[in-house]
Amino acid sequence: MKRRTLLAASAAALALATGGAFADGHAKTKVGFIYVGSIGDGGWNYEHNEARKKVQEHFGDKVETFFQERVPEGADAERAITQMALQGADLIFTTSFGYMDPTNAVAAKFPDVKFEHATGYKREHPNVSTYSARFYEGRAVIGHIAGKMTKTNKIGYIASFPIPEVIRGINSAYLHAKKVNPDVEFNIVWVFTWEDAAKEADAAKALIDQGVDVLMQHTDTTAPMLKAEEAGIMAFGQASDMISAGPTAQLTSIIDDWAPYYIARTQAVIDGTWESKDTWDGIEPGMVAFADMSDRIPEDVRAEATQMIEDIKTGAYKPFTGPINKQDGSVWLKEGETAADFGDDGLAGMSFYVEGLTAEIPN
C-alpha cells in the first residue's frame, strides 16, 4: 500500500513538472502509445502509429504524443506502461491483447491517468476503457472474394494466437468462402506470435507447399504477402494496405483505422468528459476499411464484395447469420438467427470452430 501511494505521488509530481493537462486547458495533454511490435511492420503497429500521427496533426501544440515500440506482453509491458505514466502521460493507449492485465495493474496505481486497452475485455478500474474493431466483418468480405477466386480450392490462413478475436476471423472467412464455393478447404497454421517475419514467412511457405493459392493472415508483418508475391499466388493484407509488398498478389487489405477513435478519446480527456466504456466498431463507423480491390478480381465478384460491404454497413446483412453449426455438429444459430440477436457476448468469447473446419484449435 505504501509503495502504491508513493507511485501515485510520484506520478502527480511528474505530471506537474512535465506539463500534464489542466482543467483550463493551458498545458499540453500528453498521450502515450505502447506497441507490441515495430512501427515499421507494415501492418498492425504501423497503423496504430499512423493514427498517433493523426492525433498529433489534429491537435497541434495542444497535445504531445509519444510511444514505445517492441514491448513484449507480460511483465515487460507493466514496466513500460508504468514508466509512461511516470513520465506524465494523461492518456495511454495499450495496443495488444496481452497488455490487458498489465494495463489494469498499472491503472490501479495511477487513478488520475486514463488508460485505453485494445482488443481486451477487462475494465477493472474506472480509469480503464477497452476498444476493438469488428475485424470479422472484414473477414466475411475477403472470405467471399477468396471463395470465388481460388482455383485449387485451398485457402491458407496464418493465425497468431487462439483467442476469440482470431477464431472469429477464421470462422467468418471460412463461412463466406464456403457459401460461394462448397469445395473450399481452409489450411490453418498457428505461429503463436503477433510479429515475427521469419515465422510468418515459414508458415506462408508451408501453406504454399500444401497447394493453397490464396493466403490470409492474422499476424502483423508483410512477410506472408512477400511470399505470396514470390510464389505467384493471391493474398489479402492485414491491418494495413500491403500493396507495396504484393503489387500483384494483393487482392485487397483489411485496414484498421484507429485515428477517429484516438482523436475522440483524446478530446474527451482534454474536455474532462472521458468515461470508462467498451467500444467495438466495424465497417459502419469506418474502424474497419479496405484497400482498393485488385483488377485481378472479376467485375462481378468485386460488385458482390462491394455490396456486402454496403449491406454490413447499413445493417442489412450480419456476417454470422444462421443456420450455422459448431464444428461438432451442434446447432449454434438456427435458420434466420444472427449472432447479434443474442448480444455480443457470444461473439466476444468465441472459442469454437464452425462446422466444416477440420483442424483443432490448439490449447
C-alpha positions in Angstrom: 0.0 0.0 0.0 2.8 2.4 0.9 4.5 1.6 -2.5 1.3 2.3 -4.4 0.9 5.7 -2.6 4.4 6.7 -3.4 4.0 5.8 -7.1 0.8 7.8 -7.3 2.5 10.8 -5.6 5.5 10.5 -8.0 3.2 10.4 -11.0 1.4 13.5 -9.8 4.6 15.4 -9.2 5.9 14.4 -12.7 2.7 15.4 -14.4 3.0 18.9 -12.9 6.7 19.1 -13.8 6.3 17.9 -17.4 3.1 19.8 -18.3 0.1 17.4 -17.8 -3.4 18.5 -18.8 -5.3 21.0 -16.6 -8.9 21.9 -16.4 -8.4 25.3 -18.1 -6.5 23.8 -21.0 -3.4 25.9 -20.6 -1.0 22.9 -20.8 -0.4 20.1 -23.3 -2.2 16.8 -22.9 0.3 14.0 -23.0 -0.8 10.9 -24.9 1.3 7.7 -24.9 1.1 4.6 -27.0 2.5 1.2 -26.3 3.2 -1.1 -29.3 3.9 -4.9 -29.2 6.0 -4.7 -32.4 7.7 -2.4 -34.7 6.1 0.7 -36.3 7.7 -0.5 -39.5 5.9 -3.8 -39.6 3.6 -2.6 -42.4 0.6 -3.8 -40.5 -0.9 -3.6 -37.0 1.7 -1.5 -35.3 2.3 0.7 -38.3 -1.4 1.5 -38.5 -1.7 2.4 -34.8 1.3 4.7 -35.2 -0.2 6.3 -38.2 -3.2 7.1 -36.1 -1.0 8.5 -33.4 0.5 10.9 -36.0 -3.0 12.0 -36.9 -3.8 12.8 -33.3 -0.7 15.0 -33.2 -1.7 16.6 -36.5 -5.3 17.2 -35.4 -4.4 18.8 -32.1 -1.2 20.5 -32.9 0.6 22.0 -29.9 -2.3 21.3 -27.6 -1.1 17.7 -27.4 2.2 15.9 -27.1 2.2 12.2 -28.3 5.0 9.7 -27.6 5.3 5.9 -28.0 7.3 2.9 -27.2 7.6 0.0 -29.6 8.6 -3.7 -29.4 7.2 -4.1 -25.8 6.6 -7.8 -25.1 3.4 -8.8 -23.5 3.6 -9.6 -19.7 5.9 -8.1 -17.1 7.8 -6.0 -19.6 4.6 -4.4 -20.6 3.7 -3.5 -17.0 7.1 -1.8 -16.6 6.8 0.1 -19.8 3.3 1.3 -19.0 4.4 2.3 -15.5 7.3 4.3 -16.9 4.9 6.1 -19.4 2.6 7.1 -16.5 5.6 8.3 -14.5 6.6 10.5 -17.5 3.4 12.4 -17.0 1.0 10.8 -19.6 -2.6 11.8 -19.2 -3.9 9.1 -21.5 -2.2 5.8 -22.5 -3.3 3.5 -25.3 -2.0 -0.1 -24.9 -2.5 -1.7 -28.2 -2.2 -5.5 -27.9 -4.4 -8.2 -26.3 -1.6 -9.4 -23.9 -1.4 -5.9 -22.3 -4.8 -6.4 -20.7 -3.7 -7.4 -17.2 -0.6 -5.2 -17.1 -2.8 -2.2 -18.1 -5.2 -2.8 -15.3 -2.4 -3.4 -12.8 -0.8 0.0 -13.7 -4.2 1.7 -13.8 -4.7 0.8 -10.1 -1.6 2.7 -9.2 -2.3 5.8 -11.3 -6.0 6.7 -10.8 -5.6 10.1 -12.5 -4.3 8.6 -15.7 -6.7 7.3 -18.3 -6.0 4.0 -20.0 -7.3 2.6 -23.2 -6.7 -1.1 -23.9 -7.1 -2.5 -27.4 -8.9 -5.8 -28.0 -9.3 -6.8 -24.4 -12.3 -7.0 -22.2 -11.2 -6.2 -18.6 -12.2 -2.8 -17.2 -11.3 -3.4 -13.5 -10.9 0.3 -12.7 -12.9 3.4 -13.6 -9.9 4.9 -15.5 -9.7 1.9 -17.9 -11.6 1.6 -21.2 -11.4 -1.1 -23.8 -11.8 -0.9 -27.6 -11.6 -3.1 -30.6 -12.7 -3.4 -34.2 -15.1 -5.9 -35.7 -12.4 -7.5 -37.8 -14.7 -10.4 -38.6 -16.8 -8.1 -40.8 -13.8 -7.6 -43.0 -13.0 -11.3 -42.9 -16.5 -12.0 -44.3 -15.8 -9.9 -47.3 -12.4 -11.3 -48.1 -13.7 -14.8 -47.5 -16.3 -14.2 -50.2 -13.7 -13.0 -52.6 -11.3 -15.9 -51.8 -14.0 -18.5 -52.3 -14.7 -17.0 -55.7 -11.1 -16.6 -56.7 -9.4 -19.8 -55.6 -8.6 -22.4 -58.3 -7.1 -25.1 -56.1 -10.0 -24.7 -53.6 -7.4 -24.5 -50.9 -7.1 -21.3 -48.8 -4.3 -20.8 -46.3 -4.7 -18.9 -43.0 -1.8 -17.8 -40.8 -3.1 -17.4 -37.3 -1.4 -15.7 -34.4 -2.9 -16.9 -31.0 -6.0 -19.0 -30.4 -8.0 -16.2 -28.8 -11.6 -15.3 -29.7 -10.6 -12.4 -31.9 -8.6 -14.7 -34.2 -11.0 -17.6 -34.0 -13.9 -15.3 -35.0 -12.0 -14.1 -38.1 -11.2 -17.7 -39.2 -14.8 -18.7 -38.8 -16.1 -15.7 -40.7 -13.7 -16.0 -43.6 -14.4 -19.8 -43.9 -18.2 -19.5 -43.7 -18.3 -16.9 -46.5 -15.8 -18.7 -48.7 -17.7 -22.0 -48.2 -21.0 -20.2 -49.0 -19.9 -19.4 -52.6 -17.6 -22.4 -53.0 -18.7 -25.6 -51.3 -15.5 -27.3 -52.3 -13.2 -24.9 -50.5 -10.9 -26.0 -47.7 -9.0 -24.0 -45.1 -5.5 -24.9 -44.1 -4.6 -23.1 -40.9 -1.1 -22.6 -39.4 -0.7 -21.2 -35.9 2.5 -19.3 -35.3 1.9 -18.1 -31.7 3.3 -14.7 -32.3 1.9 -11.4 -33.4 5.0 -10.2 -35.2 7.8 -12.5 -36.4 8.6 -12.1 -40.0 10.7 -15.3 -40.2 7.9 -17.5 -38.6 5.3 -15.8 -40.7 7.3 -16.5 -43.9 7.9 -20.1 -42.9 4.1 -20.5 -42.3 3.3 -19.0 -45.7 5.8 -21.3 -47.4 4.4 -24.4 -45.7 0.9 -23.4 -46.8 2.0 -22.7 -50.4 3.7 -26.2 -50.4 0.3 -27.6 -49.4 -1.2 -26.2 -52.5 -3.1 -23.1 -51.3 -3.4 -20.4 -53.9 -4.9 -17.7 -51.6 -3.3 -16.6 -48.3 -4.9 -14.8 -45.4 -3.2 -13.8 -42.2 -3.9 -12.5 -38.7 -0.3 -11.5 -38.0 1.4 -8.2 -38.2 4.2 -8.2 -40.9 4.2 -8.2 -44.7 6.2 -11.4 -44.8 3.3 -13.6 -45.9 2.4 -11.1 -48.6 6.0 -11.1 -49.9 5.9 -14.9 -50.0 2.6 -14.8 -51.9 4.1 -12.4 -54.4 7.2 -14.6 -54.8 5.1 -17.7 -55.4 2.7 -16.0 -57.8 -0.4 -16.7 -55.7 -3.1 -14.4 -54.2 -3.2 -12.9 -50.8 -5.0 -10.4 -48.5 -3.2 -7.8 -46.4 -3.8 -7.5 -42.7 -4.4 -4.3 -40.7 -2.9 -2.0 -43.3 -2.6 -1.7 -47.1 0.2 -4.1 -48.0 0.2 -3.4 -51.7 3.8 -2.4 -51.7 4.8 -5.9 -50.6 2.5 -7.6 -53.0 1.6 -5.4 -56.0 0.4 -8.5 -58.0 -0.6 -10.8 -55.1 -2.8 -8.5 -53.0 -6.5 -8.7 -53.8 -7.3 -6.2 -51.1 -6.3 -5.5 -47.5 -8.4 -5.0 -44.3 -7.4 -1.7 -42.9 -7.7 -0.8 -39.2 -8.4 2.9 -39.0 -7.9 3.9 -35.4 -7.4 7.7 -35.9 -11.1 8.9 -35.4 -11.3 6.9 -32.1 -8.0 8.2 -30.8 -8.8 11.7 -31.7 -12.2 11.5 -30.0 -10.8 9.9 -26.8 -8.0 12.5 -26.6 -10.6 15.2 -27.0 -12.6 13.7 -24.1 -9.6 13.9 -21.9 -9.0 17.5 -22.8 -12.7 18.3 -22.2 -12.8 16.4 -19.0 -15.6 14.2 -20.3 -13.7 10.9 -20.6 -15.5 7.9 -19.1 -14.8 4.3 -18.9 -16.5 2.3 -21.6 -16.2 -0.5 -24.2 -16.1 0.3 -27.9 -16.5 -2.4 -30.6 -16.8 -0.7 -34.0 -16.7 -2.1 -37.5 -17.3 -1.2 -41.1 -20.2 1.3 -40.5 -18.2 3.8 -38.3 -15.1 3.2 -40.5 -12.9 1.5 -38.0 -12.7 -1.4 -40.5 -11.9 -0.3 -44.0 -10.5 -1.8 -47.2 -7.7 -1.1 -49.6 -8.5 -0.7 -53.3 -9.6 -4.0 -54.8 -7.2 -5.6 -57.4 -8.1 -5.6 -61.1 -7.5 -9.4 -60.8 -10.9 -9.6 -59.1 -13.6 -10.1 -61.8 -16.0 -7.3 -62.1 -19.0 -9.3 -60.8 -17.0 -10.5 -57.7 -15.9 -7.0 -57.0 -19.5 -5.9 -57.2 -20.7 -8.6 -54.8 -18.0 -7.7 -52.3 -18.8 -4.0 -52.6 -22.5 -4.8 -52.0 -21.6 -6.9 -49.0 -19.6 -4.1 -47.5 -22.6 -1.7 -48.0 -25.0 -4.3 -46.5 -22.9 -4.8 -43.4 -22.5 -1.0 -43.1 -26.3 -0.5 -43.2 -27.1 -3.5 -41.0 -28.9 -5.3 -43.8 -26.5 -8.2 -43.5 -24.9 -9.7 -40.4 -21.8 -11.9 -41.1 -22.9 -14.6 -38.6 -26.4 -15.5 -39.9 -27.8 -19.0 -39.4 -28.1 -21.8 -40.0 -24.6 -22.3 -38.5 -23.4 -25.3 -36.6 -20.4 -25.7 -34.4 -17.6 -28.0 -35.5 -19.1 -30.9 -33.6 -22.4 -30.6 -35.5 -24.4 -29.0 -32.7 -26.6 -26.0 -33.6 -25.2 -22.6 -32.9 -27.5 -20.4 -34.9 -30.8 -21.6 -36.4 -32.1 -20.5 -39.8 -32.5 -16.8 -39.8 -30.9 -16.2 -36.4 -27.9 -13.9 -36.2 -25.2 -13.7 -33.5 -26.4 -10.1 -32.9 -29.8 -11.5 -31.7 -28.1 -12.7 -28.6 -25.9 -9.7 -27.9 -22.1 -9.5 -28.3 -21.1 -11.8 -25.5 -21.2 -15.0 -27.6 -19.0 -13.4 -30.3 -16.7 -11.8 -27.8 -16.0 -15.2 -26.2 -16.0 -17.4 -29.3 -13.8 -20.4 -28.6 -15.0 -22.9 -31.2 -14.7 -23.6 -34.9 -17.8 -23.8 -37.1 -18.8 -27.0 -38.9 -16.6 -27.8 -41.9 -13.3 -26.7 -40.4 -11.3 -29.9 -39.8 -8.4 -28.8 -37.7 -8.5 -28.5 -33.9 -8.0 -25.2 -32.0 -4.7 -25.5 -30.2 -4.5 -25.0 -26.4 
